[in-house]
Amino acid sequence: MATADQIQRLSLPHLTYRHTAKPTPAKRKEARTASHRAAANDLRRNGLVVDGGRTRGGEEVRLLTAAGLAAAAIDLDRAPEEMGAMPRSGGRSGALHAMTVNETVIALICPKPDLGLLAGEPAAVVAAAQAAARAPGGIGTLPAYATEVALPVKGTWKNPAIGSPRADIVLTAPQAGVALLFIEVDNCTEEAPLVAAKFDKYKRFFLRQEKDTDGIEKPLWRTRWSAPEHDAAFERVHPPVLLVFHQIGRHSSKSQMARVAGLTRHHWQGRLHPEGGYHSYNGCIPIVATTLELLREHGPAGPAFWRFGRGHRQPLVEAIGNPRQDAYLARRRQAARQEQRRRAEREAAEREARRLVCADCGGKFSDDRWEAVGPHRDWSSHQSHPHLCEDCQDRAIAAEQRAEADEREHQEQERLRLEAEEQTAAQKAGGWFSRFRP
């Protein structure tokens, strides 16, 4: 459910800076939204869109039909059950809530104009577009957002039980530091206890356990969305919820925040860690609040968000996180790495002190040599000179081999000498006896 103006600002933001020559704001809006209104009419003729009444400002509201939702699911690469259902009767009351939801999404995305499409526009227009393009970026793109998402406390995703909460917006943008964020929009028309009661339902949903496809039981929400696991030694925090108040109703947005914070304290209040100096939120729901005006003014990267229990506003990523705990864990990891390094250095020094030294050259054994001369079950692999290093062993073996060769040669020479002496002696003996032959 959206107006042509919202669709234009979200999909083609550069058109916001065109048609400045038109005499009135209404004429400028009519010119910059003409293509979107024409496209909506084409979709209506094909049964993908129907008229949804008008806002209190008189703008036409367009609704996607069931066929339109199916077509959008293809373009967004989403499953049909992730597209929600066709809204009904929203425009009869001015579609206040749906319009605020759309404005919240636009303020979070902060669409940037394409400056290349503004060539030839007046210098003041280009300067305004450049300022918008240089402003801090938003979070995610349109596919990162889903609206009217059922969160079943019982039943299934497609058929949630009565009493299940329905998130106005679910944001999944891990690349921007927001792995999973549930968003509730309030036009300051509901009483604070009714707003606070939604968190009782959220808590029931977060606590629901189901077996995943791997057979492991885990929180039901983890079977659909991904989010980083917390250190098991510390805490498991439920996904954060953002409240966006828009000052339309009779209640003050500031007083609504304060009252809802008081009524939901048992859901969000942490406990001071005795050593780390941070608050632990084990089993808690991080609840953050802002107004649509602050969100439009500062964007998600600015100080527009109040985390219940903290005394100042922060950017969204800081508000939904726990910087003090992160710093404490970082210090612990750094200390553990340093201790591991020191332990490794001590073990290395002790090992070096035990390292064998060559009895010949006095050099230390290499790791391979030390391993080779160590105790070994395979006695055939024992080294011949375990007290020597590899080089000295090679030289010793070579010397032994030369000595053995010399000894064999000496023995052979001695054998030949003895044989020669025996032969000479035999010849002499034969000559002497021949003199006495008759």
VMD Tcl script that draws the C-alpha trace (Angstrom):
set ca {
  {0.00 0.00 0.00}
  {1.66 3.23 -1.15}
  {1.18 6.53 -2.90}
  {2.83 7.49 -6.16}
  {4.85 10.09 -4.25}
  {6.27 7.48 -1.88}
  {7.07 5.12 -4.74}
  {8.85 7.92 -6.62}
  {10.94 9.02 -3.64}
  {11.93 5.43 -2.96}
  {12.65 4.22 -6.49}
  {13.66 7.34 -8.48}
  {14.77 9.95 -5.93}
  {16.44 12.14 -8.56}
  {12.97 13.19 -9.79}
  {12.49 15.01 -6.49}
  {14.95 17.63 -7.79}
  {13.34 18.15 -11.18}
  {10.45 20.23 -12.47}
  {11.51 23.19 -10.33}
  {10.07 25.57 -12.89}
  {6.51 24.51 -12.03}
  {4.65 27.29 -10.24}
  {3.39 25.38 -7.17}
  {4.46 22.40 -5.04}
  {1.34 20.53 -6.17}
  {2.26 21.03 -9.84}
  {5.83 19.88 -9.14}
  {4.58 16.75 -7.35}
  {2.19 16.03 -10.20}
  {5.04 16.29 -12.71}
  {7.55 14.15 -10.81}
  {5.02 11.41 -10.06}
  {3.38 11.30 -13.49}
  {5.29 8.22 -14.68}
  {4.53 6.31 -11.49}
  {0.83 7.17 -11.62}
  {0.74 6.01 -15.23}
  {2.51 2.77 -14.32}
  {0.05 2.16 -11.48}
  {-2.83 2.62 -13.92}
  {-1.27 0.06 -16.26}
  {-0.90 -2.38 -13.39}
  {-4.50 -1.77 -12.40}
  {-5.72 -2.60 -15.91}
  {-3.84 -5.89 -15.65}
  {-5.33 -6.77 -12.27}
  {-2.11 -6.30 -10.28}
  {-3.14 -3.11 -8.48}
  {-6.39 -1.70 -7.15}
  {-7.32 1.71 -5.80}
  {-7.11 1.90 -2.02}
  {-8.78 5.19 -1.26}
  {-7.01 8.40 -0.34}
  {-4.80 9.66 2.42}
  {-5.87 12.55 4.61}
  {-3.77 14.73 2.34}
  {-5.84 13.67 -0.65}
  {-3.26 11.43 -2.32}
  {-4.42 8.26 -4.01}
  {-3.35 5.00 -2.38}
  {-2.57 1.95 -4.51}
  {-2.82 -1.62 -3.27}
  {-1.19 -4.72 -4.70}
  {-3.64 -7.53 -5.37}
  {-2.84 -11.19 -4.72}
  {-1.59 -11.40 -8.31}
  {0.43 -8.24 -7.80}
  {2.02 -9.69 -4.66}
  {2.96 -12.84 -6.60}
  {4.52 -10.75 -9.38}
  {6.43 -8.65 -6.83}
  {7.69 -11.84 -5.15}
  {9.30 -12.85 -8.44}
  {10.99 -9.47 -8.87}
  {12.21 -9.44 -5.26}
  {13.22 -13.13 -5.33}
  {11.09 -13.87 -2.29}
  {8.88 -16.77 -1.36}
  {5.14 -15.98 -1.71}
  {4.60 -16.44 2.04}
  {7.12 -13.67 2.68}
  {5.04 -11.13 0.74}
  {2.24 -10.77 3.26}
  {-1.41 -10.40 2.33}
  {-3.41 -7.80 0.48}
  {-4.30 -4.95 2.89}
  {-7.96 -4.20 3.26}
  {-9.83 -0.96 3.90}
  {-6.63 0.94 4.64}
  {-7.56 3.94 2.54}
  {-11.01 4.35 4.07}
  {-9.43 5.83 7.20}
  {-6.67 7.67 5.40}
  {-4.16 4.79 5.54}
  {-2.38 6.59 8.37}
  {-0.54 3.59 9.71}
  {0.48 2.23 6.31}
  {1.75 5.65 5.21}
  {3.85 5.97 8.36}
  {5.29 2.51 7.78}
  {6.27 3.56 4.25}
  {7.78 6.81 5.46}
  {9.79 4.89 8.06}
  {11.21 2.59 5.38}
  {12.10 5.57 3.18}
  {13.78 7.36 6.10}
  {15.81 4.25 6.95}
  {16.92 3.60 3.36}
  {17.69 7.28 2.63}
  {17.53 6.84 -1.18}
  {20.29 8.79 -2.94}
  {19.65 10.70 -6.17}
  {21.57 9.74 -9.30}
  {23.45 12.96 -10.09}
  {24.07 11.82 -13.65}
  {20.34 12.12 -14.32}
  {20.26 15.79 -13.26}
  {22.55 17.17 -15.95}
  {21.25 20.47 -17.24}
  {19.19 21.27 -14.15}
  {19.66 24.65 -12.43}
  {22.74 25.02 -10.24}
  {20.67 25.31 -7.05}
  {18.87 22.06 -7.86}
  {22.12 20.23 -8.56}
  {23.65 21.60 -5.34}
  {20.67 20.33 -3.31}
  {20.93 16.90 -4.94}
  {24.68 16.81 -4.27}
  {24.09 17.62 -0.62}
  {21.60 14.74 -0.40}
  {24.03 12.40 -2.14}
  {26.82 13.34 0.31}
  {24.66 12.83 3.39}
  {25.25 9.69 5.49}
  {23.81 6.64 3.82}
  {20.87 4.65 4.97}
  {20.49 0.97 5.77}
  {19.85 -1.61 3.08}
  {17.72 -1.49 -0.03}
  {14.08 -2.34 -0.60}
  {14.59 -6.16 -0.62}
  {16.01 -5.90 2.92}
  {12.60 -4.85 4.25}
  {9.43 -6.86 4.77}
  {6.18 -5.49 6.15}
  {3.28 -7.00 8.08}
  {5.24 -10.11 9.05}
  {3.42 -12.60 11.27}
  {5.42 -13.90 14.25}
  {3.62 -17.05 15.39}
  {3.63 -17.81 19.11}
  {1.78 -20.96 18.04}
  {0.76 -22.32 14.68}
  {2.85 -21.86 11.55}
  {4.34 -19.00 9.61}
  {1.46 -19.21 7.13}
  {-1.23 -19.77 9.76}
  {-0.19 -18.11 13.03}
  {-2.33 -18.64 16.09}
  {-4.59 -15.93 17.41}
  {-2.60 -13.61 19.66}
  {0.58 -13.79 17.59}
  {2.29 -10.43 17.05}
  {2.69 -9.00 13.57}
  {5.77 -6.88 12.98}
  {5.13 -3.72 10.98}
  {8.61 -4.01 9.43}
  {11.39 -6.59 9.57}
  {14.81 -5.37 8.48}
  {17.66 -7.74 7.61}
  {20.84 -5.89 6.59}
  {23.87 -7.69 8.09}
  {26.24 -5.85 5.73}
  {25.16 -2.62 7.45}
  {25.51 -3.99 10.97}
  {21.81 -4.78 11.40}
  {21.49 -8.55 11.18}
  {17.84 -8.55 12.26}
  {15.58 -5.76 13.49}
  {11.85 -5.79 14.18}
  {10.16 -2.40 13.83}
  {6.86 -1.22 15.30}
  {5.28 2.02 14.10}
  {2.87 4.03 16.25}
  {1.05 7.22 15.27}
  {0.58 8.13 18.94}
  {-3.05 7.04 18.71}
  {-2.78 3.91 20.89}
  {-2.57 3.97 24.64}
  {0.87 3.21 26.03}
  {-0.26 -0.04 27.78}
  {-1.43 -1.40 24.41}
  {1.93 -0.61 22.84}
  {3.74 -2.17 25.80}
  {1.59 -5.31 25.63}
  {3.05 -6.08 22.20}
  {6.34 -6.94 23.88}
  {4.72 -9.69 25.93}
  {3.80 -11.28 22.60}
  {7.27 -10.65 21.20}
  {8.79 -12.40 24.23}
  {6.54 -15.43 23.70}
  {7.59 -15.55 20.06}
  {11.30 -15.21 20.84}
  {11.11 -18.03 23.41}
  {9.38 -20.47 21.08}
  {11.66 -23.41 20.21}
  {11.43 -25.65 17.15}
  {13.63 -28.28 15.52}
  {15.37 -27.02 12.42}
  {16.12 -29.08 9.32}
  {19.33 -30.29 11.00}
  {17.29 -31.81 13.83}
  {18.64 -29.33 16.38}
  {16.16 -27.42 18.50}
  {16.60 -23.66 18.35}
  {14.52 -20.48 18.60}
  {11.86 -20.47 15.91}
  {12.98 -17.10 14.58}
  {16.43 -18.56 13.83}
  {14.87 -21.06 11.43}
  {13.86 -18.12 9.22}
  {16.43 -15.41 9.85}
  {20.15 -15.43 10.49}
  {21.78 -13.53 13.33}
  {25.15 -13.94 15.04}
  {25.28 -16.29 18.00}
  {26.36 -14.72 21.27}
  {29.21 -16.16 23.26}
  {27.73 -19.09 25.14}
  {29.80 -18.13 28.16}
  {28.08 -14.76 28.37}
  {24.53 -14.20 27.20}
  {21.82 -14.78 24.66}
  {20.01 -11.57 23.78}
  {16.76 -11.61 21.86}
  {16.59 -9.65 18.57}
  {16.10 -5.89 19.00}
  {12.83 -4.06 18.45}
  {12.63 -0.46 17.22}
  {9.64 1.75 18.07}
  {9.02 4.64 15.68}
  {6.54 7.21 16.98}
  {4.87 9.68 14.63}
  {3.12 12.66 16.20}
  {-0.32 12.40 14.61}
  {-2.56 11.23 17.44}
  {-3.45 12.96 20.67}
  {-0.61 11.44 22.70}
  {2.76 13.12 22.93}
  {5.50 11.04 21.32}
  {7.88 11.96 24.13}
  {5.46 10.88 26.83}
  {4.64 7.71 24.87}
  {8.31 6.74 24.85}
  {8.66 7.35 28.59}
  {5.49 5.45 29.48}
  {6.26 2.47 27.24}
  {9.80 2.35 28.65}
  {8.40 2.18 32.18}
  {5.83 -0.48 31.33}
  {8.34 -2.72 29.54}
  {11.22 -2.42 32.00}
  {11.05 -6.13 32.87}
  {11.70 -6.93 29.19}
  {14.71 -4.66 28.56}
  {16.41 -3.89 31.86}
  {19.89 -5.38 32.11}
  {22.10 -6.24 35.06}
  {25.47 -4.64 35.75}
  {28.33 -7.05 35.22}
  {30.45 -7.03 38.39}
  {33.77 -7.19 36.54}
  {33.20 -5.95 33.02}
  {31.57 -2.62 33.86}
  {28.80 -3.21 31.30}
  {25.17 -4.27 31.51}
  {24.29 -7.86 30.69}
  {21.06 -8.34 28.76}
  {20.79 -12.10 28.94}
  {17.20 -13.03 28.05}
  {16.23 -9.38 27.47}
  {14.74 -7.64 24.45}
  {16.75 -4.58 23.35}
  {14.09 -1.89 22.84}
  {14.99 1.28 20.97}
  {12.72 4.23 20.27}
  {12.74 7.27 18.01}
  {10.35 9.59 16.23}
  {9.81 9.80 12.51}
  {10.88 13.44 12.67}
  {14.22 12.59 14.30}
  {14.73 9.73 11.86}
  {14.14 12.01 8.89}
  {16.43 14.67 10.33}
  {19.40 12.50 11.30}
  {18.97 9.26 9.37}
  {19.91 5.88 10.85}
  {23.57 6.94 11.16}
  {22.74 9.98 13.32}
  {21.86 10.41 17.01}
  {18.15 9.72 16.63}
  {17.66 6.55 18.71}
  {17.08 6.12 22.43}
  {17.84 2.69 23.85}
  {15.59 2.15 26.84}
  {17.77 2.35 29.93}
  {20.38 4.69 28.45}
  {20.62 8.40 29.00}
  {21.36 9.71 25.51}
  {20.49 9.18 21.86}
  {22.77 7.16 19.58}
  {23.03 5.99 15.97}
  {20.94 2.90 15.30}
  {23.78 0.36 15.16}
  {25.16 1.57 18.50}
  {21.72 1.72 20.09}
  {20.81 -1.87 19.29}
  {24.27 -3.11 20.33}
  {26.21 -3.27 23.57}
  {29.47 -1.35 22.98}
  {30.73 -1.70 26.55}
  {30.29 -5.46 26.45}
  {31.93 -5.59 23.02}
  {34.89 -3.63 24.41}
  {35.11 -5.93 27.44}
  {35.01 -9.05 25.28}
  {37.61 -7.53 22.96}
  {39.87 -6.91 25.95}
  {39.33 -10.50 27.12}
  {40.16 -11.87 23.69}
  {43.24 -9.66 23.49}
  {44.37 -10.78 26.94}
  {43.75 -14.42 25.99}
  {45.80 -13.98 22.82}
  {48.62 -12.37 24.78}
  {48.55 -15.14 27.39}
  {48.55 -17.75 24.65}
  {51.52 -16.02 23.02}
  {53.40 -15.87 26.34}
  {52.63 -19.52 27.02}
  {53.84 -20.46 23.56}
  {57.03 -18.47 24.14}
  {57.62 -20.19 27.51}
  {57.03 -23.63 26.00}
  {59.36 -22.78 23.11}
  {62.07 -21.63 25.54}
  {61.70 -24.77 27.63}
  {61.85 -26.90 24.51}
  {64.97 -25.09 23.34}
  {66.57 -25.73 26.71}
  {65.97 -29.46 26.21}
  {67.20 -29.49 22.62}
  {70.14 -31.85 22.01}
  {73.58 -30.52 21.09}
  {76.00 -32.20 18.67}
  {78.88 -33.87 20.49}
  {81.24 -32.97 17.66}
  {80.50 -29.44 16.38}
  {78.44 -28.24 19.36}
  {75.54 -27.08 17.15}
  {71.90 -27.59 18.16}
  {69.92 -30.37 16.53}
  {67.30 -29.38 13.98}
  {63.68 -30.35 14.70}
  {63.83 -33.18 12.16}
  {67.11 -34.48 13.60}
  {65.81 -34.22 17.15}
  {62.72 -36.15 16.18}
  {64.79 -38.78 14.34}
  {67.04 -39.60 17.30}
  {64.20 -39.59 19.83}
  {62.53 -42.72 21.20}
  {61.04 -44.72 18.35}
  {59.31 -48.06 18.27}
  {60.77 -48.96 14.92}
  {64.27 -49.95 15.94}
  {65.31 -50.28 12.30}
  {65.02 -46.52 11.98}
  {67.39 -45.71 14.84}
  {70.22 -43.45 13.86}
  {73.78 -44.79 13.87}
  {75.17 -41.67 15.57}
  {72.41 -40.25 17.81}
  {74.89 -37.94 19.54}
  {75.77 -36.16 16.28}
  {73.89 -33.69 14.12}
  {72.97 -34.60 10.55}
  {76.07 -33.05 8.95}
  {78.44 -34.54 11.49}
  {76.73 -37.90 11.18}
  {77.17 -37.78 7.40}
  {80.86 -36.96 7.84}
  {81.29 -39.68 10.47}
  {79.61 -42.27 8.27}
  {81.75 -41.22 5.32}
  {84.90 -41.50 7.49}
  {83.86 -44.92 8.71}
  {83.19 -46.06 5.18}
  {86.63 -44.81 4.08}
  {88.25 -46.53 7.05}
  {86.46 -49.76 6.22}
  {87.54 -49.49 2.58}
  {91.12 -48.81 3.65}
  {91.00 -51.76 6.03}
  {89.66 -54.05 3.31}
  {92.38 -52.87 0.95}
  {95.01 -53.35 3.63}
  {93.79 -56.85 4.34}
  {93.77 -57.66 0.64}
  {97.32 -56.36 0.29}
  {98.37 -58.38 3.31}
  {96.76 -61.49 1.89}
  {98.53 -61.02 -1.43}
  {101.84 -60.45 0.37}
  {101.47 -63.62 2.39}
  {100.56 -65.59 -0.71}
  {103.63 -64.20 -2.50}
  {105.85 -65.08 0.45}
  {104.45 -68.59 0.60}
  {105.00 -69.06 -3.12}
  {108.59 -67.78 -2.87}
  {109.28 -70.06 0.06}
  {107.88 -73.03 -1.83}
  {110.09 -72.29 -4.82}
  {113.19 -72.04 -2.65}
  {112.38 -75.29 -0.92}
  {112.00 -77.06 -4.27}
  {115.42 -75.87 -5.52}
  {117.27 -77.10 -2.41}
  {115.89 -80.63 -2.54}
  {116.75 -80.97 -6.25}
  {120.51 -80.96 -5.41}
  {120.27 -84.28 -3.57}
  {118.25 -86.07 -6.26}
  {120.04 -89.31 -7.47}
}
mol new
graphics top color blue
foreach p $ca { graphics top sphere $p radius 0.5 }
foreach p [lrange $ca 0 end-1] q [lrange $ca 1 end] { graphics top cylinder $p $q radius 0.2 }
display resetview
